[in-house]
Structure formats: structure tokens, C-alpha cells
Amino acid sequence: MSQIEQNFREFLNKHPEIEKTYATGLINRRALARYLIKQNLAKNNQMEAVVAMLRRYPFERYRLDKFDIIKQIRISIKDKILILDFDKDKTLIKKLEHIISNIDYDKGETFKIVVGEGCVKVFVDEEKESLLKEIIEQFKCRRLKNISEINILFPKKTDKVKGIISYITSELALNDINITEFLTATPELLIYVEEKYVLKAYEVIKRMQK
């Protein structure tokens, strides 16, 4: 990989909108090359090298026909989710496991535990916060309230389509929607946003299905 391509990949990670405008034909190759040089990704005398790099670069993410499967997804939304962020602790995890028996998943109640390298996150209905009162008093945590859960259910064959999750999350970012958290449990994608963003997020995803 050339230094120019490496710089370009890093640039796209910070500016995903550039990839979309190029891959969908809104900007041509030479115009993009000139812009990249102005952004100091290459030197003024490297115009042809930048053009050649763009010609070779695999702009796969925004091949929209590739994501036709998104038309088949089902979307549901649930409000008033509480996210608790604890430091990782074995005693904490054991206490959380005991709470599961008080959750009725058949009624759609939410209680998810995610154990990371250094933290434990709990996703729970705000109305069930009382079940965690003792734990919250015993263990310090960061609380995020007024969170909405967007549940995206994909058809099972989606696991063979590369980049579909990044396609969705990038579109949300391009529309100034901040994702608080997201979880995957194939064939489901759970996206957590502040309640003030949920309607806009829903509209963005619905537009992607058209």
C-alpha cells in the first residue's frame, strides 16, 4: 500500500461523506484528487499518482445495488432505556446474573449485560431501575438516561453482505445522529441513540430502504 493510499484510508475514516460523494458519482476522479492534494494528503506534483490511486481504490461501501437487501429489514423502536456503565468486577457480574430471573423477556422487557475488557454495561428499561438499586449504590457507574433502542432485524442471508452495518452507521453519522452504543446479535442490529435523535434516525433508515 502506497503512502498516498494509506493517507486516503485514514482520511475516509474521518470523512465518510467523501467516499459517498465519489462512489455515487457526485464528484469525478480528478476533482477529488485536487481536493486531496489541497488537504495535504499528497504533494502538488503527485496529481497523476493520486488519480491512479483513486482508479485502483475499492469503493465498495456505497455500491447501493449491493445493499438492496436493506429493503427487507424490519425496524422497531423502544424508548426509555437506561444504560449503566460499570468498571469490570466479578462480584458485580454475579449480582447482575441474579437479576435476570426478574426480567420477563417474553413481554419484551429489556435487560442486557455486555462484559468488555475493562467495563460492564447494562441495558435495562428505566422502569426496572429499582431492581438495580443495591448494585448502583454499591458500585460506581455512569448513567445514561432517555435512550432509545432501534432494533433492526435483517434477513438471515445478510451475513454474507460485507459492509452493511458500516453503511447504516455511516448514513446516521452523515445526518448528524450520534450513536450512543450499538450491539450486534445476528440477524439483529441494536442501535442506541438519545431520544431526541430517534425520529430522525428512523426517517434516515426508512429512506435507505427506498
C-alpha positions as CSV (number, residue, x, y, z in Angstrom):
1,M,0.0,0.0,0.0
2,S,1.4,3.4,-1.0
3,Q,1.7,6.3,1.4
4,I,-0.9,8.2,-0.6
5,E,-3.4,5.3,-0.3
6,Q,-2.7,4.9,3.4
7,N,-3.3,8.7,3.9
8,F,-6.5,8.4,1.9
9,R,-7.8,5.5,4.0
10,E,-7.2,7.4,7.2
11,F,-8.9,10.5,5.6
12,L,-12.0,8.4,4.7
13,N,-12.3,7.1,8.3
14,K,-12.7,10.8,9.4
15,H,-14.7,11.9,6.4
16,P,-17.0,9.1,5.2
17,E,-19.1,11.6,3.2
18,I,-16.2,11.9,0.7
19,E,-16.5,8.2,-0.1
20,K,-20.2,8.5,-0.7
21,T,-20.0,11.6,-3.0
22,Y,-17.3,9.9,-5.1
23,A,-18.7,6.4,-5.2
24,T,-22.2,7.7,-6.2
25,G,-20.8,9.9,-9.0
26,L,-21.3,13.3,-7.4
27,I,-17.6,14.2,-7.8
28,N,-15.2,13.0,-10.5
29,R,-11.8,11.5,-10.0
30,R,-9.6,14.5,-10.9
31,A,-11.7,16.9,-8.8
32,L,-11.3,14.6,-5.8
33,A,-7.6,14.2,-6.5
34,R,-7.2,18.1,-6.5
35,Y,-9.2,18.2,-3.2
36,L,-7.0,15.6,-1.6
37,I,-3.8,17.5,-2.6
38,K,-5.3,20.7,-1.1
39,Q,-5.8,18.7,2.1
40,N,-2.1,17.8,2.1
41,L,-2.7,14.1,1.5
42,A,-0.2,14.3,-1.4
43,K,2.2,16.8,-2.9
44,N,1.3,19.2,-5.7
45,N,3.5,17.2,-8.2
46,Q,1.7,13.9,-7.4
47,M,-1.6,14.6,-9.2
48,E,-1.2,11.6,-11.5
49,A,-0.3,9.3,-8.6
50,V,-3.4,10.4,-6.7
51,V,-5.6,9.8,-9.8
52,A,-4.1,6.4,-10.3
53,M,-4.7,5.5,-6.6
54,L,-8.3,6.5,-6.9
55,R,-8.7,4.4,-10.0
56,R,-7.5,1.3,-8.1
57,Y,-9.2,2.1,-4.8
58,P,-12.1,-0.4,-3.9
59,F,-15.0,1.9,-3.3
60,E,-17.3,-0.9,-2.2
61,R,-19.2,0.7,0.7
62,Y,-21.5,2.8,-1.3
63,R,-22.3,0.5,-4.2
64,L,-26.0,0.9,-3.5
65,D,-27.1,-2.1,-5.5
66,K,-25.0,-4.2,-3.1
67,F,-27.3,-3.2,-0.3
68,D,-30.7,-3.9,-1.9
69,I,-31.2,-6.4,1.0
70,I,-31.8,-3.4,3.3
71,K,-35.2,-3.1,1.7
72,Q,-36.2,-6.3,3.6
73,I,-35.2,-5.2,7.1
74,R,-37.7,-4.7,9.8
75,I,-37.4,-1.8,12.3
76,S,-38.8,-1.4,15.8
77,I,-38.2,1.3,18.4
78,K,-38.2,1.2,22.2
79,D,-37.9,4.3,24.3
80,K,-36.9,4.9,28.0
81,I,-33.8,2.7,28.0
82,L,-31.2,3.2,30.8
83,I,-27.5,2.4,30.1
84,L,-25.3,1.8,33.1
85,D,-21.5,1.7,32.7
86,F,-19.6,0.0,35.5
87,D,-15.9,-0.9,36.0
88,K,-15.4,-4.6,35.5
89,D,-15.8,-6.6,38.7
90,K,-16.5,-10.3,39.2
91,T,-18.8,-9.7,42.2
92,L,-20.8,-7.2,40.1
93,I,-21.3,-9.7,37.3
94,K,-22.6,-12.3,39.7
95,K,-25.1,-9.9,41.2
96,L,-26.3,-8.9,37.8
97,E,-26.8,-12.5,36.8
98,H,-29.2,-12.9,39.7
99,I,-31.4,-10.1,38.3
100,I,-32.2,-12.0,35.1
101,S,-34.8,-14.1,36.8
102,N,-36.8,-10.9,37.4
103,I,-37.0,-10.0,33.8
104,D,-39.8,-11.2,31.5
105,Y,-38.3,-11.3,28.1
106,D,-41.5,-12.8,26.6
107,K,-43.2,-9.4,27.4
108,G,-40.4,-7.5,25.6
109,E,-38.6,-6.3,28.8
110,T,-35.0,-5.2,28.3
111,F,-32.1,-6.4,30.3
112,K,-28.8,-6.9,28.5
113,I,-25.3,-7.3,30.1
114,V,-22.2,-6.7,28.0
115,V,-18.9,-7.6,29.5
116,G,-15.9,-5.9,28.0
117,E,-12.2,-5.9,28.7
118,G,-12.4,-3.3,31.5
119,C,-16.1,-2.5,31.9
120,V,-19.6,-3.9,32.2
121,K,-22.5,-2.2,30.5
122,V,-26.1,-2.9,31.4
123,F,-29.0,-2.0,29.1
124,V,-32.3,-2.0,31.0
125,D,-35.8,-0.5,31.0
126,E,-35.9,2.7,33.1
127,E,-38.9,1.3,34.9
128,K,-36.8,-1.6,36.1
129,E,-34.1,0.6,37.6
130,S,-35.3,-0.3,41.1
131,L,-34.0,-3.9,40.6
132,L,-30.5,-2.4,40.4
133,K,-30.8,0.0,43.3
134,E,-28.5,-2.1,45.6
135,I,-25.9,-2.6,42.8
136,I,-25.9,1.1,41.8
137,E,-25.3,2.0,45.5
138,Q,-22.5,-0.5,45.9
139,F,-20.7,0.0,42.6
140,K,-19.9,3.4,40.9
141,C,-21.3,3.7,37.4
142,R,-22.0,6.2,34.7
143,R,-25.7,6.6,33.9
144,L,-27.2,7.4,30.5
145,K,-31.0,8.0,30.6
146,N,-33.6,8.9,28.0
147,I,-32.1,6.5,25.5
148,S,-34.0,4.9,22.6
149,E,-33.3,1.4,21.2
150,I,-33.6,1.0,17.4
151,N,-33.9,-2.7,16.6
152,I,-33.0,-3.6,13.0
153,L,-33.9,-7.2,12.0
154,F,-32.1,-8.4,8.9
155,P,-33.0,-11.3,6.7
156,K,-30.6,-14.2,7.5
157,K,-28.6,-14.0,4.3
158,T,-27.4,-10.6,5.3
159,D,-24.3,-12.1,7.0
160,K,-22.9,-12.6,3.5
161,V,-23.1,-8.9,2.6
162,K,-20.0,-7.1,3.6
163,G,-20.2,-3.6,5.0
164,I,-23.9,-3.3,5.6
165,I,-23.5,-2.3,9.3
166,S,-21.0,0.4,8.4
167,Y,-23.3,1.6,5.6
168,I,-26.1,2.2,8.1
169,T,-24.0,3.7,10.8
170,S,-22.2,6.0,8.3
171,E,-25.5,7.2,7.0
172,L,-26.6,8.1,10.5
173,A,-23.4,9.9,11.1
174,L,-23.7,11.9,7.9
175,N,-27.1,13.1,9.1
176,D,-25.6,14.3,12.4
177,I,-27.1,11.5,14.5
178,N,-24.8,10.5,17.4
179,I,-24.9,6.8,18.2
180,T,-24.5,6.2,21.9
181,E,-24.0,2.5,21.7
182,F,-24.7,-0.4,19.3
183,L,-24.8,-4.1,19.7
184,T,-25.0,-6.9,17.2
185,A,-26.6,-10.3,17.6
186,T,-27.0,-11.7,14.1
187,P,-29.5,-11.2,12.4
188,E,-30.2,-8.2,14.7
189,L,-28.5,-4.8,15.0
190,L,-29.4,-2.7,18.1
191,I,-28.6,1.0,17.8
192,Y,-28.9,3.2,20.9
193,V,-29.4,6.9,20.5
194,E,-30.6,9.8,22.6
195,E,-34.4,10.1,22.4
196,K,-34.1,13.4,20.7
197,Y,-32.4,11.7,17.7
198,V,-34.6,8.6,17.4
199,L,-37.3,10.0,15.0
200,K,-34.6,11.4,12.6
201,A,-32.7,8.1,12.8
202,Y,-35.8,6.2,11.9
203,E,-36.5,8.5,8.9
204,V,-32.9,8.1,7.6
205,I,-33.1,4.3,7.8
206,K,-36.5,4.3,6.1
207,R,-35.1,6.5,3.2
208,M,-32.4,3.9,2.8
209,Q,-35.0,1.3,2.1
210,K,-36.5,3.2,-0.9
